[in-house]
Amino acid sequence: MDRYIKSKLSELVEPAETFVLPRESARDVRFEGWLLADASPLGEKSYVEQNGRLYLTKSGKLVFWLRETILSTEVPQNVYTVHISQSVEELIETAGTCWLAKQVYEEAGVDCIEDIC
């Protein structure tokens, strides 16, 4: 288990909640854990609304959930994506580094900086 996950698990004092996250073209995901971050863009409306969340499960997995609502259709359509990771490195590798992911990482205290020597 990586340092970030160990640290977060030791800091959390409130009881874990049960979450069920929908996802597109796959089974929904259910787990017990904590919401670490919830980020949405502020500013001008576009054709797509996005919301990103980061969860930590009781078993020490990081779950990144992304909801994209396509507003350009007659009836808005939601598209859900879930990334499940064992470490911060795997999280960044699978969920990416787009501006919304970076906003979620920052809110959760995830270091998303590449050090070079």
C-alpha positions as CSV (number, residue, x, y, z in Angstrom):
1,M,0.0,0.0,0.0
2,D,1.5,3.4,-0.9
3,R,2.2,6.2,1.5
4,Y,-0.7,8.4,0.5
5,I,-3.2,5.6,1.0
6,K,-1.7,4.6,4.4
7,S,-1.7,8.2,5.5
8,K,-5.4,8.8,4.5
9,L,-6.6,5.6,6.1
10,S,-4.9,6.6,9.4
11,E,-6.4,10.1,9.2
12,L,-10.0,9.2,8.6
13,V,-12.1,9.1,11.7
14,E,-15.7,9.1,10.4
15,P,-17.3,5.8,9.6
16,A,-17.1,4.6,6.0
17,E,-20.2,5.0,3.8
18,T,-21.5,2.6,1.1
19,F,-21.2,4.1,-2.4
20,V,-22.7,2.8,-5.6
21,L,-21.2,4.4,-8.7
22,P,-22.7,4.0,-12.2
23,R,-20.4,3.5,-15.1
24,E,-20.9,3.2,-18.9
25,S,-20.7,-0.2,-20.6
26,A,-19.8,-2.1,-17.4
27,R,-21.2,-3.2,-14.2
28,D,-21.8,-0.4,-11.6
29,V,-19.3,-0.3,-8.7
30,R,-20.2,-0.7,-5.0
31,F,-17.8,-0.2,-2.1
32,E,-17.4,1.1,1.5
33,G,-15.2,4.1,1.8
34,W,-14.8,7.8,2.0
35,L,-15.2,10.7,-0.5
36,L,-11.9,12.5,-0.6
37,A,-12.6,15.1,-3.3
38,D,-15.4,16.4,-5.5
39,A,-14.6,18.9,-8.2
40,S,-16.6,20.5,-11.0
41,P,-15.5,23.3,-13.3
42,L,-16.7,26.8,-12.6
43,G,-17.4,29.4,-15.3
44,E,-19.0,29.3,-18.7
45,K,-21.3,26.6,-19.7
46,S,-20.3,24.4,-22.6
47,Y,-21.8,21.5,-24.4
48,V,-20.4,19.1,-21.8
49,E,-20.6,19.4,-18.0
50,Q,-18.1,17.4,-16.0
51,N,-17.8,16.3,-12.4
52,G,-14.9,14.3,-10.9
53,R,-14.7,12.6,-7.6
54,L,-12.0,10.6,-5.7
55,Y,-12.9,8.0,-3.2
56,L,-10.8,5.8,-0.9
57,T,-12.1,2.3,-0.1
58,K,-11.8,0.6,3.2
59,S,-9.5,-1.9,1.5
60,G,-7.2,0.8,0.4
61,K,-8.1,1.3,-3.3
62,L,-8.5,4.7,-4.9
63,V,-11.6,5.1,-7.1
64,F,-11.8,8.0,-9.5
65,W,-15.3,8.6,-10.9
66,L,-16.0,11.0,-13.8
67,R,-19.5,12.1,-14.9
68,E,-19.8,13.9,-18.2
69,T,-23.2,15.3,-19.1
70,I,-23.6,16.0,-22.8
71,L,-25.9,19.0,-23.1
72,S,-26.0,19.4,-26.9
73,T,-28.6,16.6,-27.3
74,E,-32.3,17.1,-27.0
75,V,-32.3,15.1,-23.7
76,P,-29.0,15.5,-21.8
77,Q,-27.0,12.3,-21.7
78,N,-24.7,11.1,-18.8
79,V,-21.6,9.2,-19.5
80,Y,-19.9,7.7,-16.4
81,T,-16.3,6.4,-16.1
82,V,-14.7,4.7,-13.1
83,H,-10.9,4.1,-12.6
84,I,-9.9,1.8,-9.7
85,S,-6.3,2.0,-8.6
86,Q,-4.0,0.4,-6.0
87,S,-1.6,3.4,-5.7
88,V,-1.3,7.1,-6.6
89,E,1.0,6.3,-9.5
90,E,-1.6,3.9,-10.9
91,L,-4.3,6.5,-10.3
92,I,-2.5,9.1,-12.3
93,E,-1.6,6.6,-15.0
94,T,-5.2,5.4,-15.5
95,A,-7.3,8.5,-14.7
96,G,-4.9,10.9,-16.4
97,T,-3.8,14.4,-15.9
98,C,-6.5,16.5,-17.6
99,W,-7.4,19.8,-15.9
100,L,-10.4,18.2,-14.0
101,A,-8.3,15.3,-12.8
102,K,-5.6,17.7,-11.5
103,Q,-8.3,19.7,-9.8
104,V,-9.6,16.5,-8.0
105,Y,-6.0,15.5,-7.1
106,E,-5.3,18.9,-5.7
107,E,-8.4,18.9,-3.5
108,A,-7.6,15.4,-2.2
109,G,-3.9,16.3,-1.5
110,V,-2.5,14.0,-4.2
111,D,0.9,15.0,-5.5
112,C,0.6,15.1,-9.3
113,I,4.1,16.5,-10.0
114,E,6.8,14.8,-11.9
115,D,10.2,15.4,-10.4
116,I,13.2,15.4,-12.8
117,C,16.8,15.7,-11.8
